[in-house]
């Protein structure tokens, strides 16, 4: 993951990874036949980093649903920031025809959406602009839009690191707005609203 974050997807090869780890190419080829296997391994690591905590948060039934939803999305956001938007690169790689990687990523997102959607189903759904009730699947899509946008920003503008605390505040406000709840606390002095 560090090679991709620091050097880009194009520089991720078994040879480069072996060099970085201080092992021989043949030693690493016993574990990874090439870039596709490395991509699957990265997806597996991201799956554990994302879903294991999400499962735990979702299971905390003593915590109000709205707070669990926000904690899940903050965890997602923190993972995006910690990996420099790495999931975006995996999605791009999967779109080049890597069927196994695409299936793995779909599985990750399906479970994530199911866990988040299950929590949202416990809330009274907010009405849409047309007065219709938003389905949990629609709310999931709206909620994960912010972490996805941050991931794209991390990849496209690596020199413009977003302020994590500001993003966490923005996430809280985003959750409130999507769920049609009152706004989150106002930003600290000197922090203007992001348009």
N, C-alpha and C positions, 0 to 999 in steps of 0.2 A: 504494500500500500504506500509506503514511504517513497519508493522509486517513482510510482505514478504521480504522487502529489508533488514531488520535487522536480522530476525530470520529464513528466508527461507520458501519456499512453504509448506514444511511438517508441520510447526508450525502454519500455518494459519487455525484456526478453529473458529467456532462461539464462543466457550467457551473462547479461548485465546483472541479473539477480545473483547468480553464482559469484560473480566478481564482487558484488557488494557484500555478500555474506562471507566471503573468504573461503569458498569451497570450489571444487572443480565442477565444470559443466556436467560431466557424466554423473557425478553424485547427485546433482539436482534433477537431471533428466530421469532418474529413477522415480522421482515424485511427480514431476510435471513434464509432459511430452512437448509442451509448447505454450504459446501465449493463451490459447483457449483454456487450457487447464489452469493457468495462472489466473485468468479472469474468473473462472468458476470458484477458485479458492478465495479470491477477494470477495466475490459475491457471498460465499459462505460465511466469511468473517463479518461482513457488513450485516448479514442476516442475524447472526448471533448478537452483534452490538446493538442492533435496532430492536429485534423482537423479544429477546429475553427480558430486558427491562420493561418493555411495553406490556408483556404478559403479566408481569408482577404488578405494575401500576393498575392495570385493568381489574385485577383480582382483589384490590384493596377496597372491599365493599363498605368499610367504615368511613371511607372518604367520599364526599359528595361527587356525583358523576361529573359535573361541570369542571371541578378541580382536577379530577383524573384525566379528563380530556385535555385540559391545558397542560398538565404535567407530561402526558404522552407527546404532545406536539412540541413542547419545550425540549424534551429529550431528542426528538427527531431533529429539531433545529440545532441543538448542541452537537449532534453527530455530524450533521452537514458541515458545520463550522470546523469541527475537529479534523474532518477528512478533506477539507478544502473543496467540497462539492463533488467528491469522488463518485457518488452514485450516478451523476450525469454522464461521466465517461463510460461507465458500465452500460448504461442505457444506449449510448451512442454505439458502443461496440456490439451490443446485441442487435441493433438495427442493421448491421452489415451482413446479417444472415446467420449469426451464431445461434442456432435453434436451442441448443442446450442452455446457453446463458439466458436467452429470452424467456425460456420456460422457468428457469430458476428465479429470475427477477419478477416474473408474473406471480409465482408462488409466494414470494416475499410480500409483494404488494397486496395480493389477495388476503393473506393472513392479517396484515396490518390493517387493511380496510375492514375486514370482518371484526377484528377486535375493537377498532374505533367505532364502527357502525353499530356494534352491539351495545356500546355505552350510549351512543346517541339515541338509540331506540328506546332507552329508558327515560329520556327527556321528553317533555311535551314539545313536539316539533313546531318550529316557528313558521308563521305564514310567509309565503313568498310575496313578491311585489303585486302579483295578481290575486292575492288572497288565498291561493292554494297552499297546502302544507308541503314543506320540503321533505323529501324522503331522506333517511339516514345516508344513503349512498351519495345523494347530491350534496349533503352537508360535508361528508368526508372529502369529496372532491374540492369543495371550497376551502376546507380547513388545511389540506395538504398543499394548497397552492402557495402559501407563504414559504414553507421550507423548500419547495421546489424552485421558487424564484430566487431564494438566497443561494441555493446550490448553483444555479446558472450564473448568478453574479460572481460567486467565488471562482468559477472556472473562467469566465470572460474577463473579469477585472481582478486578478489576483493581487494587484497592488492597492486595491481599495478595500481593505479589510473592514467589514461591518463591525460596529461596536456591539459586542454580545449582550450587554445589559440593555441597550436600547432595543435590540431585536427581541429580547425576552419581554420587554414592556409592550412592544408592538404586537407580539404573539398573543399576549393576554387581551389586548384590545381587539385583535382580529377574532379571537375565539368569541368574545362577547358580542361582537357585531354579527358574526355568522349565526350565532345561536340566539340573536335578538334579545340579548340581555343588556342591562345598563352598561355604559362604558366602564372600562377599567380606570383605575386611578389616573389622574392627570400626570403628565411627565414631570420630572424634577425641573426645578428652575433652570432656565437656559436651554431646555430641550424643546424644540419646536416640533410640531406634528409633521410626519413624513407624508408628502402628498402622494 
